Amino acid sequence: MSRSATATLSALGVGAAGELTADPAGVLPVRGELADPLPRGGLRRGSTVSVRGSTSLLLALLAEATAAGCWAAIAGLPRCGALAAAELGVAVHRLALVPRPGRDQSQVGRTVAALLDGFDLVAVGSPVSPSAARKLSARARHRRSVLLPLTDWPGADLALHAESGSWTGLGRGHGLLRERELVVRATGRGTAARPRRTTLLLPARDGGVAAHVAEPGHVAEPGHVAEPGHGLTRRPPTRGPARSSAPSRAPAPKPLRRNARLAVHRA
Amino acid sequence: MAGPASRRSPRTGPVASRRPGEPEVRLSSYTLVVWCADWPVVAASAQAALPPHVPAAVVRGGEVVACSATARAQGVRRGQRKRAAQGRCPELVLFDHDDARDARAFEPVAQAVEELAPGIEVVRPGLIALDARGPVGYHGSPERAAELLVDHVAARVGVEAQVGFADGLFAATLAAHRGVVVPPGGAAEFLAPLGVHELDQPAEHRADRAELVDLLRRLGLRTLGAFAAVPERDVASRFGRQAVLAHRMARGLEERPRARRTPSVELAVTGSFDPPVDRVDAAAFAARGLAEELHARLVDRGLACTRLGILATTEAGEELRRVWRCAHPLTPQGIADRVRWQLDGWLTGAAPTTGPTASPTASPTASPTAGVHLLRLDPEEVVDATALQPGLWPGAGQEGGESAERAARAAVHVQGLLGAQAVLTPVPRGGRGPVERMRLVPWGDEPTPTDDPDLPWPGRLPAPSPATVFAEPEPVALLDGSGGDVGVTGYAELTVPPSRIVHAGRTRRVLAWAGPWPVDERWWDGHTAVRAARLQVLGATSNGEELAFLLIRTGGRWAVEGVYD
């Protein structure tokens, strides 16, 4: 699209593709089941959400937003598995990796600040000083980006803690890793003050995220409302409007092929 | 790099209307000559910053080869001994002869002429020949073209030049000496009354020609016309091959065709700062002006820049250099941004100047010790602007839109801070391991797929893939019940069931495993051949926390290729 055409559309109140589809309410969408631990059913623009305990959880959080046209950057995570990201649904051509964002904390801070200027979602794996962390959070608020630190972060609006549960699919000498239970605890401030706890399948059988079907023996936490028929998961109220803009969505990127059935292994 | 002039089709000159009865002349031999009188003296005086009224001469081997007009007025002549010349004119300034100096000083003149008329040939320093058809046709008449050329050279370089038109280089040179326009076909007529000494141009330093002129004089052939009247056959039989060439020149024919020169396009722009720039905001201001100048130059020539070299020289003499690559042509804003970010990186002392920053061993150079005082933007790779349509590369990473533009600018900014290799974007490719199935290309590079990921890759593990991968697999111990290593047989079976896995100092009980799946890649190539086996292992700590690993065994050792975290 030419610059002038973009300008005209902005004048009419129509944003560029990413903004049009992704956040009518200033909330970036996440894949359905991940919406449960998040207070507004998505990643609110300008907020800081720390993600601890699971790289898969971080990648899954990026998936829906990048597929809808947002741009994501991951800084300071040199061992990030880009293939897993693609399998979880991340549009990897809108993903930038900065494996080594700087030699020292101040340079990391500069790099992350530069990334926040342009990317909608910025994950940070390198530690920064508490004062720099507050500055970066303020910058994310100002730029309306989402900051996703993977370390302890003072002033995070929401903290997600993942605890890896049990895997299924693997036997003693046979099978394949297939799916895993992941318990996500969310604590935060404001609307997120009430702790939430959700059990997901991440990765699920199809490579993505799925709701965890309640099994006998699992007990909901006190205060957690379990809807009948939905196991331990709930549908957040904001999810409806966030999805309602789907008809005007920009051409979705070609989904990456999953090759679940390609490998033929020895028995 | 091909200059634009080489692509431009030659201007079609006018077809000179020929009156009936006029001799037919090959139009291509009609030549325009730009001549600068006493060029060795002009060049030497310019280099020595000598005012023009001071008499000066250039000597070689104790003999004057060129002198200025003021020296000539006082009796200095070409060919005089140095002592004799100094005797005539005591205040004469003498310079040694230096071909390189003459050529160097003449280059701006050549460029000035080239700006008005492409396709020039520098015959020697001081003399330029070109096809007269273009300038004559474009400007309407030879007189008008000559006037423009003389004015332009004087305005651009401050050098006095004379222009002449005639058929053939020799006649045109003599015409330029006299500043006359010889009409096409009139060369023989023009040359006939001139003395045979004109055949010996002193600037050419041809001893054989001087002998010939002397001989012709002694034979009584005192004019070129008289020499031309001698049949060519007799000249050839009496005087030899060199004399035949001279005879052709005397008749107004071409000695040889001209060789056109392709103009070298100087695209780089240089800015110098006084006082030196050591603050980022001042650098940004400087960058903007330079960027606009560079862009204007490129646009003038219909070019677009895809590789931009930024070179900064600090006051202390340090040179910093970085080349930026970009799949999209650079806009003025894009150039300015890159220069600003680059200066930002240098001045804040963050960026190494060379080498991929992705490798931790790359040693960053120290920040410059002084401010930047010279900045040069050098378009290292340019393409024809019309050939570069963004639509040529549709697909991943090339989409438009405001958010894409913002992200691209931020990524390029980070590249300015950390180096071009610091920002990567994954591109799917074919392969079997989780690392090799994603190629990380620097942001801005063309994401060309190397191996087709859609082909069948037997032995590839299905989803899910590990979320944490190790580009360099980390060693790990996989032990059986008695503490011995678990091996893989040639039939791709484990020798014993594993019972413990020790990774990063922690021992985990093995709950389950699957595999091993053998990989035997590129066995035909000794250097890149891989023979390995992969194994999925689920370990649990004493408190029941589960962690799944993807192990690979090569050369009899287990290593962790990925962790499913």
Contacts between the chains, C-beta under 8 A, distances in Angstrom:
chain1	res1	chain2	res2	distance
A	1	B	400	4.0
A	1	B	401	5.8
A	2	B	400	7.7
A	6	B	400	7.8
A	6	B	401	7.0
A	6	B	402	5.3
A	10	B	402	7.6
A	15	B	402	7.4
A	16	B	401	4.2
A	16	B	402	3.7
A	16	B	403	5.2
A	16	B	404	7.8
A	17	B	399	7.8
A	17	B	401	4.8
A	17	B	403	7.1
A	18	B	401	6.6
A	18	B	402	7.9
A	18	B	403	3.8
A	18	B	404	7.8
A	19	B	402	7.8
A	19	B	403	6.6
A	53	B	565	8.0
A	54	B	467	7.4
A	54	B	565	5.7
A	55	B	467	3.9
A	55	B	468	5.2
A	55	B	565	5.3
A	56	B	464	8.0
A	56	B	467	4.3
A	56	B	564	7.5
A	56	B	565	6.6
A	59	B	467	6.0
A	69	B	401	7.5
A	69	B	403	6.7
A	70	B	403	6.9
A	71	B	403	6.0
A	71	B	404	7.0
A	71	B	406	7.7
A	71	B	407	3.7
A	73	B	407	7.9
A	73	B	410	7.6
A	73	B	411	7.5
A	78	B	471	7.9
A	79	B	468	4.7
A	79	B	469	5.7
A	79	B	470	6.1
A	79	B	471	7.6
A	80	B	467	7.6
A	80	B	468	7.3
A	80	B	469	7.6
A	81	B	434	5.9
A	81	B	438	7.9
A	81	B	465	6.0
A	81	B	466	5.3
A	81	B	467	4.8
A	81	B	468	5.9
A	81	B	469	4.3
A	81	B	562	6.4
A	82	B	426	3.6
A	82	B	438	3.9
A	82	B	440	7.1
A	83	B	426	8.0
A	83	B	428	7.9
A	83	B	434	4.9
A	83	B	437	5.0
A	83	B	438	4.9
A	83	B	465	4.4
A	83	B	469	7.5
A	84	B	434	7.3
A	84	B	464	6.6
A	84	B	465	4.4
A	84	B	466	6.2
A	84	B	467	4.3
A	84	B	469	7.8
A	85	B	426	7.4
A	85	B	467	7.8
A	86	B	426	7.4
A	86	B	428	6.5
A	86	B	438	7.3
A	87	B	463	4.5
A	87	B	464	6.1
A	87	B	465	5.6
A	92	B	425	7.3
A	92	B	426	4.5
A	92	B	427	7.6
A	92	B	428	7.1
A	92	B	438	7.5
A	93	B	396	3.5
A	93	B	397	4.5
A	93	B	425	6.8
A	93	B	427	7.7
A	93	B	447	7.3
A	94	B	397	7.7
A	94	B	407	7.4
A	95	B	425	6.5
A	95	B	426	6.4
A	96	B	407	7.3
A	96	B	411	5.3
A	96	B	423	5.4
A	96	B	424	7.1
A	96	B	425	5.6
A	96	B	443	6.1
A	97	B	423	7.3
A	97	B	424	4.6
A	97	B	425	6.9
A	97	B	426	6.8
A	97	B	440	6.5
A	98	B	414	6.1
A	98	B	418	7.4
A	98	B	422	5.9
A	98	B	423	5.5
A	98	B	424	7.6
A	99	B	358	6.2
A	99	B	422	7.8
A	99	B	424	7.0
A	100	B	357	6.7
A	100	B	358	6.7
A	100	B	360	6.8
A	100	B	418	7.4
A	100	B	422	6.7
A	101	B	414	7.8
A	101	B	418	7.2
A	101	B	422	7.7
A	102	B	350	7.4
A	102	B	417	7.8
A	102	B	418	6.9
A	103	B	350	7.8
A	103	B	364	7.0
A	107	B	350	5.6
A	107	B	417	7.3
A	107	B	418	8.0
A	110	B	348	7.9
A	110	B	350	7.4
A	110	B	417	6.2
A	111	B	414	5.5
A	111	B	417	5.9
A	111	B	418	6.5
A	114	B	410	5.7
A	114	B	413	4.5
A	114	B	414	5.1
A	114	B	417	6.6
A	115	B	410	5.5
A	115	B	411	7.9
A	115	B	414	6.2
A	116	B	410	7.8
A	117	B	406	7.3
A	117	B	409	7.6
A	117	B	410	4.9
A	117	B	413	7.1
A	118	B	406	4.3
A	118	B	407	4.6
A	118	B	408	7.3
A	118	B	409	5.5
A	118	B	410	2.4
A	118	B	411	6.8
A	118	B	413	7.5
A	119	B	406	8.0
A	119	B	407	5.4
A	119	B	410	5.8
A	120	B	403	6.9
A	120	B	407	7.9
A	164	B	545	6.7
A	164	B	546	6.0
A	164	B	547	6.7
A	164	B	565	6.9
A	165	B	546	7.2
A	166	B	546	5.6
A	167	B	512	7.7
A	167	B	538	5.5
A	167	B	546	5.9
A	167	B	548	5.6
A	167	B	564	7.7
A	170	B	511	7.9
A	170	B	512	4.1
A	170	B	513	6.9
A	170	B	514	5.5
A	170	B	536	6.2
A	170	B	538	5.1
A	170	B	548	7.3
A	171	B	512	5.6
A	171	B	514	6.8
A	172	B	497	7.0
A	172	B	512	5.5
A	172	B	513	6.8
A	173	B	494	7.4
A	173	B	497	6.9
A	173	B	513	6.3
A	173	B	514	6.7
A	174	B	514	5.8
A	175	B	512	7.3
A	175	B	514	5.1
A	176	B	461	7.7
A	176	B	462	6.6
A	176	B	514	5.8
A	176	B	536	6.8
A	177	B	464	6.5
A	177	B	514	7.6
A	177	B	536	5.4
A	177	B	538	7.3
A	177	B	548	5.4
A	177	B	564	6.3
A	178	B	464	7.8
A	179	B	464	7.9
A	180	B	548	7.5
A	180	B	564	7.2
A	203	B	463	7.1
A	203	B	464	3.7
A	203	B	564	8.0
A	206	B	463	7.9
A	207	B	463	3.8
A	207	B	464	5.6
A	253	B	396	7.6
A	256	B	428	6.4
A	257	B	453	7.4
A	257	B	454	6.6
A	258	B	462	7.8
A	258	B	463	5.1
A	259	B	457	7.9
A	259	B	460	6.3
A	259	B	462	6.0
A	259	B	463	7.1
A	260	B	462	4.4
A	260	B	463	5.3
A	261	B	462	7.0
A	262	B	456	6.1
A	262	B	457	7.0
A	262	B	458	7.9
A	262	B	460	6.1
A	262	B	462	6.8
A	263	B	457	8.0
A	263	B	458	7.0
A	263	B	459	6.5
A	263	B	460	4.9
A	263	B	461	5.9
A	263	B	462	5.2
A	263	B	517	7.8
A	264	B	458	6.4
A	265	B	459	7.7
A	265	B	515	7.6
A	265	B	517	5.2
A	266	B	492	6.2
A	266	B	517	7.0
A	266	B	518	8.0
